[in-house]
Amino acid sequence: MTGTFVEGIAAFTAVLREQHGFGVGHAATRDALRAADVVGVADGARLRRALRAVYCATPQEAARFDEAFDAFFFGAHGIAQPKLRAERTRAGTPRASSEQRPPRTPPDAPRADEGNAPSRPHAIRRARSDGDDGTETWQALRARYSASAGRSSAPVIPLDGLDRTTAAVDRLAANLRIAPSRRRAPHRRGDRADVRRTLRASVATAGEPIDLRRTRRLRRRARFVALIDGSRSNADDAGAMLQFAYALVQRTRDARAFTFSTALRDVTALLRDPHVAGRSLGDLGDAWGGGTRIGDAVLTFVREQGTRALSPSTIVFLFSDGLDVGNLDRLARGLRELRARSAAIVWLHPGAGAPAFMPAAGGLRTARPYVDALYAAGSVADLERVVTRMTKTMSR
């Protein structure tokens, strides 16, 4: 199974409901994600207890939870479970006998509470079957969703679909008009009378100004800023967005691009190179492959780059899955400042198009009051739909 962290939790909820008889649904998925945000991922046992408290309503469910968790995230092929009805098990229901229950994990075996719910559970299962003792699995998951700095392989702008992305960016730049300029132009429904053109037209009506001509203010072309989350939980899905940022920088005059993880880096100059597509962007340091600190990155951008990059005609694209394990108060403060100094904030989420998607991640919930639009951006087709919607809703 592939997908985002949110999709992994949603799939686990479905397994609990359909295979283990838990009466859980979308509300439990949302509460589980909130619990993970509250307790963090540094203490695996604490996270496991938090999820158990969310999903289990009876002692019988609590007794089955650990086995279900281990089977879903750490079993080589899963453990066969009885098909139960998706309803709450009432108190007093007889428990299965020891022959009917799946074997419990030995006491000396690594426990699943030493890991967080991954975005790709099957990948974890394969790693376990190849001899992973569980410790490395937990360390990888903890690093993937932690706030600590780190490095990973340098990002590459994919060539597949680049022509379509470039065409979409051309449409966006040509059709999107945001802030009004000082220049005025003739318009049938303008807000100001054009005396000069009205008098000229009166020559044809014996000097009577019958046809009143009007003007209105022109609107400036939009400027663009792309903030790309390159943290561990998001980097694997950032190819389409890197391609989109590359096209923005190549095809428009006023576009800036930045990547961030535990630090922020301006990559505009790298993307100006027309031959960089298909090649590695090189070592981006702490701006790629580390932990997730969206709030720190946004605040740094506003305070260090805002004067040059932001204006009333600037559209800010923020590409992230919303899993911010940093200070959410800083994220709210940064987005508030960013929104006040730009025309709009468009949040692009790699998994927003999935059927089970819910905006439940802490960073995304914090951002909702300041975000003008939330779109899926996991593929070139998603980005083409983003351009179509923006040109319809934001052009005035």
N, C-alpha and C positions, 0 to 999 in steps of 0.2 A: 504494500500500500504506500502510495506517495501522497504528498500534500503538506499542508502547514500544520503547526502545532495544534491549532484549533480543530482541524479536521481529524487529527489523531485522537483527541479527547472525545469528539463527537462519535467517532467510530467505536471507541471503547464503551461509550454510553449505550450505543446500539447493541453491542455484544452482551452487555449486562442485562439489557432488557429482553433480547430475543433468545439468548442461550442460557441465561441463568435466572430468569424470572423476576428480575428487579423491575419495580414500577417506576422507571426513570425515563426522562425525555429531554426536551430542549432546555427546560428550566434547570435540570440537574447539570447539564453541560455548562450552562452559563455559570452556575454556582461553583462548579469544579474549577473553572478558569479563574474565577475571582479568588477562590481559596489559594490557588497556586500563586497568584499575584501577592496575596497577603503574607503567606508564610515563606515565600521565596523557594529557591531550589538548592540552597547551600546545605541544608540539613535534609537528607533523603528520608529519614524516619519521620521527621515532622511533616513533610509533604505527604507521605503515605497515610499518616493518621488523618490529615486534613481531608484528603479525598475519601477516605473511608467514612468520615463523619458526614460528608455530602451525599454519598451514594447509598448508604445503608440506613434503613428505617427500622429494622428489627434485628434481634440477636442472630436469627437464622441467616440473614443477609450478611451481617458482619462476619459470620463464620465462613461464608463462601467467598468473601471479597478477595482475600489474599490469593486464593487459588486462581480465581478468575483473572486477577491482575497479572500473576506470574504467567498464566497460560497465554494471555493476549500479547504481552510485551516481551517475554523472555523464553517462551516455549519454542522449540525448534520448529514444530509444525502445529503448535497449539495442543491442548489437551481436550479430548472428547468430553463434551458436557451434555447432560440431559437437556432435551427441549422442554422448557417450562413455559407456562402462560405468562404473558407480560403483565403481571399484576403483583401488588404487594403481598408478600407472604405473611399471613396473619400469625400472631403470637399463638403458640401452642401447636403449630403444624409439626408433625413428626419429622425429625431430621433423617437424612439418608443414612443407611448403615455404612460401616467402614468399608464393606465390599463394593458398595455403590458409589462411594465418594472417590474422586481422583486422589492419587497419592499426594501428600503434602511435601513441600520442599524440605529436605533434611536440614537439621539445625545448623550444621556446619557449612551449608551451601550459601552462596551470596543471595541476599534477599532483594526483591524488586523494589523495596523502599529505599534502596541505595541509588535509585535513578528516577529521573523525571519522565513524564509521559512524552515520548519522542514524536516528532512529526512523521517519521517513517518507521513504524513498528516492525515491518517485515525485514527491514535492513538490520534491525537489532536481533531479530530471530536468526537470521543467517549468520551473523557474527557469533552468536552464542553457540550455534551448532558446529562452528569451525573450531571450537575449543576455547572460546572466550570464557574466562572464569567469572564474569560479571563485574569485576572491579573496573576493568578498562571501559566496559559499557557505561557504568555510572560516571566515570571521569569524563568520558566524551559527552554525555548528555549534560552534565553539570557545566562543562565548558561552553557547550552550544547555547545555553540559555542563561549564562552568568554575565555579570557586568564587568568581569575582569578583562584586561587587555589581552590580545593574542594576535597571531598571524595566520594566514592561510595562503593558498596559491593565488597568484595575481589574477584579476579578472580579465576576461577576453570579450570584446564586442563581437557577437556572432554575425556572420554574413548571411545566414539563412533568413529570408524575409526582410532584408535591409531595404530593398527597393520599395516594398509596400509601406514600410515605416517612413521612409523619406517622402513618399507621396502623401501620406497622412499629415506629416508635419507641414508640407507645402500648403495643404488645404487649411490647416489650422492658422498658419501665419497670414494667409491671404484673406481669410474671412473673419478673423476675430478682431473686433475693435472694442476697446475698453474705455479709456479715459477721454473726455472731450478736450479738444485742442482749442487754441485761440482763433484758428482760421474758420471762416464761414463759407458755405457753398449754397447755391440755389436749391430749394426743396419745396415741393408743393405744400407740405404741412409744417413748414418751418415756424419757429417761434418769434421771428422778427420780420417786419416788412422791409423789402428791398426797394427803396424809393427810386433809385436810379433806373432799375429795370422796369419798374412800374410806369415811370414817365415815358420811357422809350416805347413801351407797349401801347401807351395812350395815343401815339401818333396814328395808329390804325383805327382809332375810335373817335376821331375829331377832337383830340385833346382831353377826352373824358377818361379818367383812370378807372375803367371798369374792371380790368383784370389785375387784381392785387398780387404782386409777386412777393415771395418770401424766401428767407434763408434760415439755415440752422448751422450750428457748430459741427465741424468735422470731428471724428473720433480718431485717436491715435492707434496705431498698430500696437498690439500687445507685446510686452517684454516677457521673458520666461526665465525661471530659475528652477533647476532640478536638484532636489536633495535626495540622494540615494542611500538607503540603509544597506550597508555592506557587512552587517554583523553575521555571526555564524548561522543564526536561525533564518536569515533572509538571503544570504549571498547566493545560494544555489538557484534561486528564482529571479535573480536580478538581471539576467541576460537581455530580456526584452526591454527593460527600462534603460539599461546602458545603451542599447541600440537607439532608443528613443532620444536620450540625452545627446548622443552623438549626432543624430539628425538635426536636433534643435540647434546645436552649436554650429553645424555646417551650413544650415539653410537659412538661418536668421541672423540679423546683425546684433541684436540685443538678447543674448542668451548666455546664462552662466550655469555650470554644473559642478556639484560637490558630492563627495562620498563621505560617509561617516560610519564609525563603529564606536570606539571609545575616544576618538578624536575626529576632527573635521579637516578635510583637505579639498582645496580647489583643483579640480581636474579639467577646467576649461581649456587651458593651454594644450593639454594632452589630446583632447578631443578636437582641437582645431586642425590637427594633422590629418589630412584627407586619407592617408594610407594606414591609419591606426586600426581601422576596422579589420577584424579577423586576427589581430595580433594582441599580445599581452600588453596591458597598461603598465606593467612593471610593479615594483614594490610600492604599495601605497601606505606602508607603515601601519600605524594604529587606526587608520581610516578604513581598513578593510580586514574582515576575518576575525575580529575580536568580539567583545561583548556588545551589549545593546544599551546605549545611553542616548536616546532620542532627545530628551530634554536638554542635556548639556550641548548637544550638537546644534540644536535650534537656537539656543541662547547665544552660543558662540558665533553662529552665522549672523544673527540680527545685529549683534554689537560690534562685530569686526568687519562684516561685509555689507551690512544693511545700507549704509550711506551710498555706496556705489551700485549695489545690485537691486535695491527696492525702490519702487515708485508707485503712484496711484494706477499705473497701467501694467503692473507686473503680476503675472500669474505664477504662483509657486506650486510646483508638483512635488509632493512629498511621498516617496515610495518606501513603504515599510509595512511589515506585518503587525506592527503595534505592540510587540512584546518588549516593553521597556522595563528593565529591572533597575533602572536608576530612580532618581527622585521625580515623582510625578508632579509635584508642585512646581518644579523647575520647568517641566514640559508645559504645564498650563501657562506659566508666566511667559515662556518663550513664544508659544503659539499666539498668545494674546498680543504681544508686541509685533509679531510677524503679521498678524491679520490687520493690525492698525496701520501698517506701513505698506500694504500691498492691495491689489485689487481683489484677489481671491486666493484661497488655499484649496488645492485639489489633492485629496489623499488617494493614492493609488495602492491597492492591496493585492498581493500576488494570488490570494485565494478567495477573493470576494465573489468570484463567479461560481464557486462550488455550491451545490444544493444545500449542504449542511452548514454553510457559513453563517456565523453570528459575530457581530462586532463586540466580542466579549473581552478581548485582551485589555489589560489595564491602561496601556498607553493610548489605545484607540478610543476607549471610553472617555478618557480625560480629554482627548482632542476633539471629540464630536461637537462641542459648543462653538469651536473656532473654525471648523472645516466647512467649506461651502458645498463640497461634493465628495462622495466616496464612490470610487469606481474600481472594477477589477482590472488588473494589469499583469496577468501572468503569461500573456502571449501577445504576438503581433495582432491577432484578431481582436483581442481585448482593447488594445491601444487604438485600433482603428475605430472601434465603437466609442471610445472616450472622445476622440476628435469629433465624431459626428454629433455626439450629445452636447459637447461644449460649444460648437459653432451654432447650434440651435438655441441653447439656453442662455449663453453669455453674450452673444452679439446683440447689440442694441442700436 
